């Protein structure tokens, strides 16, 4: 993919959750909520501090992250639905 986010932004691909409950009930697509987990596809170089120094990001491509339900901006790149958000919108990295 030929896209690199600027500053402290992160490009994320949503990770689809399983369509069944723990009890085995099948959830239809119309009742599913958008997942709040994703895989980092690309990251920007970082944010500049007040003194002009570049502060790198804590996340890197390949990290699996958790983010808020309404975080980010949805974009379509090369036919794929992705999210662009600031690193501060990412709640944490799943290990």
JOURUR-V481313 format. One record per run of one state. SS is the DSSP state (a for helix, b for strand, c for the rest). FROM is the first residue (numbers start at 1). LEN is the number of residues. Records with the same first field share a line. If there is no record, write none. Layout:
BEGIN
SS->FROM-LEN + FROM-LEN
END
This chain:
BEGIN
c->1-8 + 15-5 + 21-5 + 27-2 + 32-5 + 44-3 + 49-5 + 56-8 + 68-5 + 78-2 + 95-1
b->9-6 + 20-1 + 26-1 + 37-7 + 47-2 + 54-2 + 64-4 + 73-5 + 80-7 + 90-5
a->29-3 + 87-3
END
